[in-house]
Amino acid sequence: MEEVLVPIAVVGMLFIGLPWLIFHYVVRLKSAASLTAEDERLLDDMHEMARRLDDRLQTIERIMTAENPNWRQLAADPASIGIEDRHTVRRLNP
């Protein structure tokens, strides 16, 4: 009786167990590699937020340019117009 059970168990493991194990992990890898609907929604929300922030920044730059066309040069070199470093002001006025 034992002589018959061992080959049947081996054949069962080879033709049923091994393919099941392989397909199980193939399906797991495929599902982990794709984005879920929630992930896609989150990416869309972040893209929309980035677009709105870019629009706001462009609006602020337009307003700044309308008020003072040289604001970019002033922002690049604050020492040229006498704006002091905040750390220097703190040391002078404790």
C-alpha positions as CSV (number, residue, x, y, z in Angstrom):
1,M,0.0,0.0,0.0
2,E,2.8,2.4,0.9
3,E,4.5,1.6,-2.4
4,V,1.5,3.1,-4.3
5,L,0.9,6.2,-2.1
6,V,4.4,7.7,-2.5
7,P,4.3,7.8,-6.4
8,I,0.8,9.2,-6.3
9,A,1.8,11.9,-3.8
10,V,4.8,12.8,-5.9
11,V,2.8,13.0,-9.1
12,G,0.1,15.1,-7.3
13,M,2.7,17.5,-6.0
14,L,4.4,17.8,-9.4
15,F,1.2,18.3,-11.5
16,I,-1.0,20.1,-9.0
17,G,1.1,21.7,-6.2
18,L,4.0,23.1,-8.3
19,P,1.9,24.8,-11.0
20,W,-0.4,26.2,-8.3
21,L,2.5,27.6,-6.4
22,I,4.0,29.2,-9.6
23,F,0.7,30.7,-10.7
24,H,0.0,32.0,-7.2
25,Y,3.2,34.1,-7.2
26,V,2.8,35.2,-10.8
27,V,-0.6,36.6,-10.0
28,R,0.8,38.3,-6.9
29,L,3.6,39.9,-8.8
30,K,1.2,41.2,-11.5
31,S,-1.2,42.7,-9.0
32,A,1.6,44.4,-7.0
33,A,3.1,45.9,-10.1
34,S,-0.1,47.8,-11.2
35,L,-1.6,50.9,-9.7
36,T,-4.8,50.7,-7.8
37,A,-7.7,53.0,-8.6
38,E,-7.0,54.8,-5.3
39,D,-3.3,55.3,-6.4
40,E,-4.4,56.7,-9.8
41,R,-6.9,59.1,-8.1
42,L,-4.2,60.3,-5.7
43,L,-1.8,60.9,-8.6
44,D,-4.5,62.8,-10.5
45,D,-5.2,65.0,-7.4
46,M,-1.5,65.7,-7.0
47,H,-1.2,66.6,-10.7
48,E,-4.1,69.0,-10.4
49,M,-2.7,70.6,-7.3
50,A,0.7,71.1,-8.9
51,R,-1.0,72.7,-11.9
52,R,-3.0,75.1,-9.7
53,L,0.2,76.0,-7.7
54,D,2.0,76.8,-11.0
55,D,-0.9,79.0,-12.1
56,R,-0.8,80.8,-8.8
57,L,2.9,81.3,-9.0
58,Q,2.6,82.7,-12.6
59,T,-0.1,85.1,-11.3
60,I,2.1,86.3,-8.5
61,E,5.0,86.9,-10.9
62,R,2.7,88.9,-13.2
63,I,1.6,91.1,-10.3
64,M,5.1,91.6,-9.1
65,T,6.3,92.5,-12.6
66,A,3.4,95.0,-13.0
67,E,4.3,96.7,-9.7
68,N,8.1,96.6,-10.1
69,P,9.6,95.4,-13.4
70,N,13.1,95.0,-11.7
71,W,11.9,92.8,-8.9
72,R,13.8,89.8,-10.2
73,Q,17.1,91.6,-10.1
74,L,16.4,92.9,-6.6
75,A,15.5,89.4,-5.4
76,A,18.7,88.0,-6.9
77,D,21.0,90.6,-5.2
78,P,19.4,92.1,-2.1
79,A,22.7,93.6,-1.0
80,S,22.6,96.0,-4.0
81,I,19.6,97.9,-2.5
82,G,20.7,97.7,1.1
83,I,18.6,94.9,2.4
84,E,20.5,93.3,5.3
85,D,20.6,89.7,6.3
86,R,18.1,88.8,9.1
87,H,21.0,87.4,11.2
88,T,22.9,90.6,11.0
89,V,19.8,92.6,12.1
90,R,19.3,90.3,15.1
91,R,22.9,90.6,16.2
92,L,22.7,94.4,16.0
93,N,19.4,94.6,17.8
94,P,19.4,91.9,20.6
